[in-house]
Amino acid sequence: MYTFRDYYHNEVNLSFNDHPFSKKPKHVWVICRHKDKWLLTKHKERGLEFPGGKVEEGETAKQAAIREVKEETGAKIKRINYIGQYFVSGKSGSIIKNVYYAEIDEIIDQENYFETEGPKMMNNIPSNIKHNNLYSFIMKDGVLPHSLKYIKENFQHKHRLL
């Protein structure tokens, strides 16, 4: 278990165990890889981030993850794995979010990418991301580096992760 503060100084607990905070989380975040590149999206207000969002009524968190990736990037997932879950204690409530790692099969152009500007491919994630205004606050706490390390150790990619 990792504990740290997020961009807004809320306490975050991150675990790579099987659903330690909730079996039915209400949010998902999907770290995506396509053809040896990272697949992000540009949220119209927050900036560059990996796709994610809320679990809708009647769907599982995994179904929500697949839907959010398609809605925000047009990507079709080849393989998706649950890697962890985090709990944020905020001033206005708490959030529990599943983190997934997805390998993308293909990206299909769409008319609408919902609240994003569609897919953004990147060779690597910058090491100074915390201080880079192009990136969303979601990318600026300990969840991203710990998740990338977990992905590197467990999915044995031979590419540069950071």
Secondary structure, DSSP 4 states (H G I P E B T S, - for coil): -EEEE-TTS-EEEEE-SSSSS-SS-SEEEEEEEETTEEEEEEETTTEEE--EEEPPTT--HHHHHHHHHHHHH-EEEEEEEEEEEEEEEETTEEEEEEEEEEEEEEE---S--TTEEEEEEES---TTGGG-TTB-GGGSSTHHHHHHHHHHHHH---S---
